[in-house]
Amino acid sequence: MDREPEELQFIGFFGVYKEAYKMVFSWRKIFTQIALGLILPLSFIFLVHIQISQLLFGKILHNEEVLDYTLPRRPTYRRNSDRLSYEWNAFWLFKAVYILFVLILSLLSTSAVVYTIACIYTAKDLTFTKVLSVVPKVWKRLMITFLWNFTVMFVYNFASLVVAVLFVLLAEQIIRGVAGLIIMILLSTTYFIGFVYINVIWHLASVVSVLEDSYGIQAMLKSKELIKGKMGLASTIYISIQFCIILIQVIFEELIVVGDSLTMTTRVGWGIVCFFLLSKLILLDLVVQTIVYYICKSFHHESIDKSCLSGHLEVYLGEYVPLKGRDVQLEQLNA
């Protein structure tokens, strides 16, 4: 980011991606090392999970169908029932292990990228070994922030489910026809807006957890204040990246997981393409959300004191101690 701090607030949607590409290209060695060490394994696990889940779930559906056509009193019924229970347990155990590994690699990747960009911003010496030594300490703060976001999202989804159930009950008794459809669309739109809003705040809070002394609920509250005035930009970026991730997932499922009509060579080729596209997209996402943090700072006329930020980053190289608010002092610029 070779712009003046006060100029960052004027960067638009395409400007953010341009700055991200310039940064990755200018420091391609360290970002390539981060991608190889953390992001490629994350992408691999994500795509392999789709393939394995499809296989496990396919077997479960087949055995459920077999069980439906088996008389309860026959000996084979008990065997099929036990096999089905085992397969369901294996399916959910696989899902739990997958979520755990994805969570760990996601937070480690976020730690590495945000810390790297902060070092670039403060012109600190940077090596992949130093990044790896810092990441586990930063990761602890990100985990606390994630747990708070998980709690907020759980409460939000639970409340949304209650509202949805009440709407269904009312729809059967009172609300019908066009009115019911309109209300359903309004409720779905409201849920989607809230979902995006919470996730945008969490993404920015992850950056705050690394670059400032706040983490957990304090980081989310700080993020909520920072995002004001740039919510449209941050939301558009979030939606665009999530859309691309979903698109890659759909292509992978249709051409590799389900694409029986394709040759093995073609399926492997498409799998490699999806793998590298997803890896590049995840790296871009992490760089972009860090740039959005600096844009929000600039919009609120706040400039990060590079010397204080440098001192803040140095703390991660030794034993971690709680940071004080003045360690990363954000100075108000004259508007």
N, C-alpha and C positions, 0 to 999 in steps of 0.2 A: 504494500500500500504506500505508494510514493506521493499520495496527495497530502495536502495540509489537513490537519484534524478537523478544522471547521468546514472543509469542503466535502467531507464524507457524507454529510446529511443529504446532499443533493444527488447521491448515486441512486439510480432507479433499478428496476427489475433486471434489465439486461446488463446494466453497469456492474451489478453485484456479481453476476456470472463471469463477466469480463475480468474483474479484479481477481476472482477466484482462480481462473485459468492462468492469469499472469503470475500469480503467486506460486501455484503448483509448478508451472513451467520454469520459473526463475530458481526455484529450490527443488528441482525434480529429484535430485539424489536423495535427500532426506525423506521426501514424501514417497518416493519409490520404496525406500527401506521400510517405512511405516506400512505401506500397502502390502508389501510382501510378508511382513512379520505379523500383522494384525488384521488387516482388512480382507486379504485374500482368504485366510481361513474362515473369517466370518461369512463371506459370500459363499464359500464352498459348503459350509454347514447349512446355510439357508436353502440352497438349491437341493442338496442331497436330502434334506428333511422333507421337501416336497415329494421326491421320488419314493422314499421309504414310507412316508405316511400314506401315499396312494396304494402301495403294495399291501401294507398292513390292513388298511381300511377295506381294500378289495377282498382280502381273505375273510375279514369279519362279516362283510355283507354276504359272501358266498355261504359261510357256515350258518349264518342266521336263516338264510333261505332253506338250507338243508334241514335245519332244526324245525322249521315250520312244517315241513312235510314228513317229519318223523313222529310216530305215535309215542306219547309220553311213557307208555308202559314198556316199550321195547328197550333192550339193553343199550342199543346204539344211541338212544336219546340222552342218557346220562353222560356217555363219552363225548358226544357232540356238545352238550351243555358245558361240560368241564373244559373242553377245548376252546369254546367260545369265551368263557370267563378268563381263561389264561391269555387269549389273544387281546381281549379288552384291557387287561392289566398291563400287558406288554406295550400296547398302544399308548396308554396314558403315561407309563413310565418313560417311554421314548420321548413323548411330548415334554415331560418335566425336565429330562436331561437336556433336550434341545433348547428349551427356554433358558435354562441355567447357563449353558455355554454361550448362547447368543447374547445374553445380558452381560456376561463377563467380558466378552470380546468387544461388544458395543461400547461399554464404558471405558475399557482400556484404549480403544481406538479414539474415542472422544478426548480422553485425557492427553493422548499423544499429539493429536492434531492441534488442539487448543494451546497446549504448552509450546509446541513448535512455533505456531504463529506468533505467540507472545514473545518468544525469544527473537524471532525475526524482527518484530516491531521494536524491540529494545536493543537490537544489534548485539545480542549476546552470542558467544561461541556456542555452536550447536553441533552435536554428534548424535548418532542413533543410540549409542551406548548410554549417553547422558539422558536421553529421552526415556529409555527403558528403565533407568534407575529412578526416575522421577514418577513415572506412570503409576506404580502401585500406591504411592502416597496420595496422588491426586485422585486416584480411583476410589479411595475410601470416602472422600467428600462427595463425589458424584453418586456413589451408592446411596448415601443418605438423602440426597436430593431426589434420586429416582424413587426411593421408598415413599417419600412424601407425595410425589406425583402419582405413584400407584394408588396411594390412599385416596387422593382427590379424585382420580379417575374411577376408582371403585365406587365411591359415594355417588359420583355423577351418573355412572351407568345404572346403579341400583335405583336411584331416584327416577331415572328415565324409564326403567323397566316398570316401576310402579305406575307412572303416568300412562305408559303404553297399555298396561293391563286394565287400568281404570277406563281408558278410552275404549278398549274392546268391549268391556262390560256395558258401558253407556251406549256404544254403537248398536249393540244388540237390542237395547231397550228404547232408546230415544233417537240417537243420531243415525241417520241413514242417507243413502243416495249421495247427491252432490255435496251436501254440507259435510258429511262424514269424510268424503274424499279430500275436500279442502282442508279440513282440520288435520287429517293424517299427513298431508303434504307440509302444512305449517309446523307440525310437531317434528317431522323428520328433518326439515330444514333447520329448525331451532337446535335439534340435537347435533346435527352436523357442524353448525357454527360453534357450538359449545365445545365439541370434540376438537376442532381445529384450534380454537382459542387456548384450551388447556395444553395441548401439545406444543404450540408455538411458545408459550410461556416456559414450558419445561425445557425445550431446546435452548432457549436463551439463558435459563437458569443454570443449565449445565456449564455454559461458558462463564457465567458469573461465579460459579462454585470453584473454578480453576483460577480465575484472574483477580478475584476479590476475596475478602475475608468472610463472606457470607456463603452459607451452604444450607441445604435442607429447606425448611419453610421460609427462612429469611431470604434465601436466594430466589425463591419463587415470588416472594413479595417484591423483592428488588426488581426482578424481571418484569413483573406486572406493571411497575411504574416506568421502567425503561421503554417498554414496548408501545406506550402511549404515543400516538402520532405516527407510528410506523407499523401499526398493526396490519394495514392493508398490504404493504410490501412484504412483511414477514409471512403473512398468511398465504399470499400468492406464491411465494417461493416454496413454502412447505407443501402446498397442494400440488404444485408442478413436479416436485421431486417425488412425492408419494405416488403421483399418477404414473411417472416413469418406472418406479419400482414395481407397481402393480402390473404395468404393461409387460415388463420383463418376466414377471412371474407367470402371467397368462401365456406368453409365448413359450416359456419353458414347459408349462403343463401341456399345452396343445401339441407341441412339436417333439418333445422328448418323452414326457411321461405317458401321454395318450397316443402319440403319433405312431401307431403300429404300421401304417402304410409306408412310412419312410424307411430307407435303408439304415443300417446301424451306423455307417460312416456319416450319413447326413445328420442323424440324431446326435452323434458325438460332436460333429462340427457346430451345430446349433447350440449344444450344451456349453461348448467352450466360448462361443460368442456371448451367450447370456452371462456366463461366469465373469468374463472380463468387463462387460458393460456394467454389471451390477457392482463390481469392485470399484470401477471408476466413479460410478454414481454415488456410492457411499462416501468415498473420499471427497468428492465435490460437495456433498451435503454437509460434511463436517467443516470444511473450509468456509462454505457459504454462511453457516450459522454463526461462525466466529466473526466474519466480516459484518454481518447484521448487528452484532453486539457493538462494534465500533461505530457503525452508522447511527445506532440509537444513542450512543454517548454523544456523538457530534450533534445530533438533533436537539438534545437537551442541553447543549452548550457545555458539555463536560469533556475535559481532556484528561487522559490518563498521564500522570507524571511518570515519565519513562524511568527515572532513577528509582522512584518508589516501587514501580512495577518490577524493576530489575531486582530490587531487594526482596520483594515478595516471592519471586521465582527462585531466588537463591535459597530461601527457607526450605524448599522441597529437596534440595540437594543434601541437607543434613537431617537430623532428627526433627520430625514435625512437632511444632509447638503451636498453640492457638495464636492466631494473628489478631492484632488489634486494628481497629478501624483506621488509624492513621497510617498503617503500613501501605495501604493502597489508597492514598488520598486522591479523590477526584476533584480537581480544581474547576471552579466555574469560570468560563470564558465570558468576556464582555460581548453581549449579543450585538 
